[in-house]
Amino acid sequence: MRKSRAETADTRRKIVEVAAREFRANGIQGTGLADLMSEAGLSHGGFYRHFESKDQLVAEACEAGLNAIIHKLDSVAKASAADDGFKAIIDAYVSSSHRDQRAEGCPLAGMGSELARSDDKTRAVAARGFDGLVEVLAKRSKRRQRAVAKSEAVFALSAMIGALTMSRIVDDPDASAAILQTVREHLTAM
C-alpha cells in the first residue's frame, strides 16, 4: 500500500531528525545508514526512497541541527535580562551540559572537521548556520557599531566552538571543565 504524501513527508522528517542527532553524537563517518534507518524504525532499503545520497541527508540534518541550536540560543538570550543576552548565550553554549549532550548540541562543534570535507551544499548549509549563530550573538552585543558587533560575534562564536570541541577531546574531566571555564571568562569579559 502506498503512503500518502503527508506520511512520506513525516517519514522523511523523522529520518532527518534521527540523522541530526546521530551525526552530532557519532560523527558523519561514524554513523552508518543501516543503523540510522534502524534507529528511525525503518529498513535500510527505504533510505533511497527519501534521499538521493547520504550527502543529501547530511546537508538536511546539518540544517535541522543548526536551526535547532539557533532557536535554542535565541530563546536563551530572550529569557535573560535585557542587557545580558550575550553572556547568557555564552553560558549556555560553553557549558558542561552542552559538552555532554552531543546528540542535542551544535553541529559545528560536533561535526566541524567532517563538515569542512563535505560537499558544496553541506558546506553552504554549515556556513549559513554559522552566519545565523553570529547574528544571534551580534544582536546581543553591547557594541553600537554593527560591524564591531559582528566582528565580536565571529570571534566569540569561533572561540565557543573551539572550547566545546576541545572540552570533548581531552579525557581529564578537570582539564575539560577548565577549558570551558577559561573561555567563558574571557568571552564574558569582552
C-alpha positions as CSV (number, residue, x, y, z in Angstrom):
1,M,0.0,0.0,0.0
2,R,1.4,3.4,-1.0
3,K,1.9,6.0,1.6
4,S,0.2,9.4,1.4
5,R,2.3,12.5,0.7
6,A,1.9,13.6,4.3
7,E,3.1,10.2,5.6
8,T,6.0,10.3,3.2
9,A,6.9,13.8,4.4
10,D,6.6,12.7,8.1
11,T,8.9,9.7,7.5
12,R,11.4,12.0,5.8
13,R,11.3,14.4,8.7
14,K,11.8,11.6,11.1
15,I,14.8,10.3,9.3
16,V,16.3,13.9,9.2
17,E,15.6,14.2,13.0
18,V,17.3,11.0,13.8
19,A,20.2,11.7,11.5
20,A,20.7,15.1,13.0
21,R,21.1,13.5,16.5
22,E,23.2,10.6,15.3
23,F,25.6,12.7,13.2
24,R,26.2,15.1,16.1
25,A,26.6,12.3,18.6
26,N,28.8,9.9,16.5
27,G,30.0,11.9,13.5
28,I,29.1,11.6,9.9
29,Q,31.6,8.7,9.2
30,G,30.7,7.0,12.4
31,T,27.0,6.8,11.5
32,G,26.0,4.1,9.1
33,L,22.8,4.4,7.0
34,A,21.6,0.9,8.2
35,D,22.0,1.9,11.9
36,L,20.4,5.3,11.3
37,M,17.4,3.8,9.5
38,S,17.0,1.2,12.2
39,E,17.0,3.9,14.8
40,A,14.3,5.6,12.9
41,G,12.3,2.4,12.9
42,L,12.7,1.8,9.1
43,S,14.5,-0.6,6.8
44,H,17.8,0.3,5.2
45,G,16.3,-0.2,1.8
46,G,13.8,2.6,2.3
47,F,16.5,5.2,2.5
48,Y,16.8,5.8,-1.2
49,R,13.0,6.5,-1.5
50,H,13.6,9.6,0.5
51,F,17.2,10.7,-0.3
52,E,19.5,10.6,-3.3
53,S,22.6,10.1,-1.2
54,K,24.0,10.2,2.3
55,D,25.4,13.7,1.4
56,Q,21.9,15.0,0.8
57,L,20.8,13.7,4.2
58,V,23.9,15.2,5.9
59,A,23.1,18.6,4.5
60,E,19.4,18.4,5.7
61,A,20.4,17.0,9.1
62,C,23.0,19.7,9.5
63,E,20.5,22.4,8.6
64,A,18.0,20.9,11.1
65,G,20.6,20.8,13.8
66,L,21.8,24.3,13.2
67,N,18.2,25.7,13.1
68,A,17.6,24.0,16.5
69,I,20.7,25.4,18.1
70,I,20.0,28.9,16.7
71,H,16.4,28.7,18.1
72,K,17.7,27.5,21.4
73,L,20.3,30.2,21.9
74,D,17.9,32.9,20.7
75,S,15.4,31.7,23.3
76,V,18.1,31.7,26.0
77,A,19.0,35.3,25.1
78,K,15.4,36.4,25.1
79,A,14.8,34.8,28.5
80,S,17.8,36.6,30.1
81,A,17.9,40.1,31.4
82,A,17.6,42.7,28.7
83,D,21.3,43.6,28.7
84,D,22.7,40.1,29.4
85,G,21.7,38.1,26.3
86,F,25.3,37.8,25.0
87,K,26.5,36.4,28.3
88,A,23.5,34.0,28.5
89,I,24.3,32.6,25.1
90,I,28.0,32.1,26.1
91,D,27.0,30.4,29.3
92,A,24.6,28.1,27.6
93,Y,26.9,27.1,24.8
94,V,30.2,26.9,26.7
95,S,28.8,24.6,29.3
96,S,29.3,21.1,30.6
97,S,25.7,20.2,29.8
98,H,26.3,21.2,26.1
99,R,29.6,19.3,26.1
100,D,27.9,16.2,27.5
101,Q,24.8,16.2,25.3
102,R,26.4,15.8,22.0
103,A,23.3,14.5,20.2
104,E,21.4,17.7,21.0
105,G,24.4,20.0,20.6
106,C,25.8,22.3,18.0
107,P,26.6,20.6,14.7
108,L,29.6,22.9,14.1
109,A,31.2,21.6,17.2
110,G,30.0,18.0,16.8
111,M,30.9,17.6,13.1
112,G,33.1,20.6,12.2
113,S,36.1,18.8,10.8
114,E,33.9,16.4,8.8
115,L,31.7,19.3,7.5
116,A,34.9,21.0,6.2
117,R,35.4,18.0,3.9
118,S,31.7,17.7,2.9
119,D,30.2,18.5,-0.4
120,D,29.5,22.1,-1.5
121,K,25.8,22.0,-0.5
122,T,26.6,20.8,3.0
123,R,29.4,23.3,3.5
124,A,27.0,26.1,2.3
125,V,24.4,24.9,4.9
126,A,27.1,24.9,7.6
127,A,28.2,28.4,6.6
128,R,24.7,29.8,6.7
129,G,24.3,28.2,10.1
130,F,27.5,29.8,11.3
131,D,26.2,33.2,10.0
132,G,22.9,32.6,11.8
133,L,24.7,31.9,15.1
134,V,26.8,35.0,14.6
135,E,23.7,37.1,14.0
136,V,22.1,35.8,17.3
137,L,25.3,36.9,19.1
138,A,25.7,40.2,17.3
139,K,22.2,41.2,18.1
140,R,23.0,40.9,21.8
141,S,26.4,42.6,21.7
142,K,26.8,45.8,23.7
143,R,28.7,47.3,20.7
144,R,26.8,50.1,19.0
145,Q,28.5,49.8,15.6
146,R,27.1,46.9,13.6
147,A,30.5,45.9,12.1
148,V,32.1,45.8,15.5
149,A,29.3,43.8,17.0
150,K,29.5,41.3,14.1
151,S,33.3,41.0,14.4
152,E,33.0,40.4,18.1
153,A,30.3,37.8,17.5
154,V,32.5,36.0,14.9
155,F,35.4,35.9,17.4
156,A,33.2,34.7,20.2
157,L,31.5,32.0,18.3
158,S,34.8,30.7,16.9
159,A,36.1,30.5,20.5
160,M,32.9,28.9,21.7
161,I,33.0,26.2,19.1
162,G,36.7,25.6,19.7
163,A,36.2,25.4,23.5
164,L,33.4,23.0,23.2
165,T,35.3,20.8,20.8
166,M,38.4,20.7,22.9
167,S,36.5,20.1,26.1
168,R,35.1,17.0,24.4
169,I,38.6,15.8,23.2
170,V,40.5,16.0,26.5
171,D,40.0,12.9,28.7
172,D,40.7,14.6,32.0
173,P,37.4,15.9,33.5
174,D,39.2,18.7,35.3
175,A,41.0,19.9,32.2
176,S,37.8,19.7,30.2
177,A,36.0,21.9,32.8
178,A,38.9,24.3,32.9
179,I,38.8,24.8,29.1
180,L,35.1,25.7,29.3
181,Q,35.6,28.0,32.4
182,T,38.6,29.8,30.9
183,V,36.9,30.5,27.6
184,R,33.6,31.6,29.3
185,E,35.5,34.0,31.5
186,H,37.4,35.6,28.6
187,L,34.3,35.9,26.4
188,T,32.1,37.4,29.1
189,A,34.9,40.0,29.9
190,M,34.7,41.3,26.3
